[in-house]
Amino acid sequence: MQGSSGLAGHCWRLGHEIFFHDGEKHHQLTDNSYYDGNAQINENGQVVWMGWGGSDWEISFMTGDTQIGQPWVSNFYPQINSDSQVIWQGNDAMTGNLSL
């Protein structure tokens, strides 16, 4: 089990899905047939993670239906700070360019 903790909760991956505990109960943030992982939580309880989007890796924010990152670029290893700013690594498979 892979996980991350913040002042406002804890998130983890179990199997291929992302879960969040807000201090009172567990919430399942993903429910799909793809791998989801590298979840990170900030001190405000906001969660980001990377997940397979069918053709490349995408970064998702808390609700699971908000994807951030660049289309047609694989996006990896998200980090989120207390101001809700997210940074991640992107890799363009066509050009081999790496970006942050």
C-alpha positions in Angstrom: 0.0 0.0 0.0 1.4 3.4 -1.1 0.3 6.5 0.8 0.8 10.1 1.8 -0.3 12.1 4.9 -1.2 15.7 5.5 -2.6 17.7 8.4 -6.1 17.3 7.0 -6.1 13.5 6.2 -4.4 10.6 4.6 -4.5 9.2 1.1 -3.4 5.8 -0.2 -3.5 3.4 -3.1 -5.0 -0.1 -2.5 -5.0 -2.3 -5.5 -5.3 0.1 -8.4 -7.5 2.7 -6.7 -7.0 5.8 -4.6 -8.6 6.3 -1.2 -8.8 9.3 1.2 -9.5 9.4 4.9 -10.7 12.8 6.1 -10.3 12.0 9.8 -13.8 10.6 10.1 -14.4 8.2 7.3 -12.8 6.7 4.1 -13.6 7.9 0.6 -12.8 6.1 -2.6 -11.6 8.7 -5.1 -11.2 6.4 -8.1 -13.1 3.4 -9.4 -11.8 2.3 -12.8 -10.0 -0.5 -14.5 -6.7 1.5 -14.9 -3.7 1.9 -12.5 -3.9 4.9 -10.3 -1.0 5.8 -8.0 1.5 8.3 -6.6 -1.2 10.0 -4.6 -0.2 13.1 -2.7 -2.2 15.2 -0.2 -1.6 18.7 1.0 -2.3 20.1 4.5 -5.8 21.3 3.3 -6.8 17.7 2.4 -6.6 18.1 -1.4 -5.4 15.1 -3.2 -3.6 14.7 -6.6 -2.5 11.5 -8.3 -1.4 10.0 -11.6 -3.5 7.5 -13.5 -3.5 5.8 -16.8 -5.9 7.6 -19.2 -6.1 4.9 -21.9 -3.3 6.3 -24.1 -1.1 8.2 -21.7 -0.6 9.1 -18.0 -2.8 11.9 -16.6 -2.8 13.9 -13.4 -6.1 14.0 -11.5 -7.2 16.4 -8.7 -9.4 15.3 -5.7 -12.7 14.6 -7.5 -11.2 12.3 -10.1 -13.0 14.0 -12.9 -10.7 17.0 -13.0 -7.7 16.2 -15.0 -4.8 18.5 -15.2 -1.7 18.1 -17.3 -1.0 18.4 -21.0 -2.9 16.2 -23.4 -0.8 13.9 -25.6 1.9 14.0 -23.0 2.5 11.5 -20.2 2.3 13.2 -16.9 3.9 11.7 -13.8 4.7 12.2 -10.1 2.4 15.1 -9.0 3.1 17.2 -5.9 0.6 19.7 -4.4 1.4 22.5 -1.9 -0.8 24.3 0.6 -1.8 26.9 -2.0 -3.3 24.2 -4.2 -0.5 24.6 -6.7 0.4 21.4 -8.5 3.6 20.5 -10.2 4.4 17.3 -12.1 6.8 15.8 -14.6 5.7 15.5 -18.2 7.3 13.4 -21.0 6.4 13.9 -24.6 6.9 10.4 -26.2 7.0 11.9 -29.7 9.9 14.3 -29.1 11.4 12.8 -26.0 11.2 16.3 -24.3 10.9 16.3 -20.5 9.1 19.2 -18.8 8.1 20.2 -15.3 
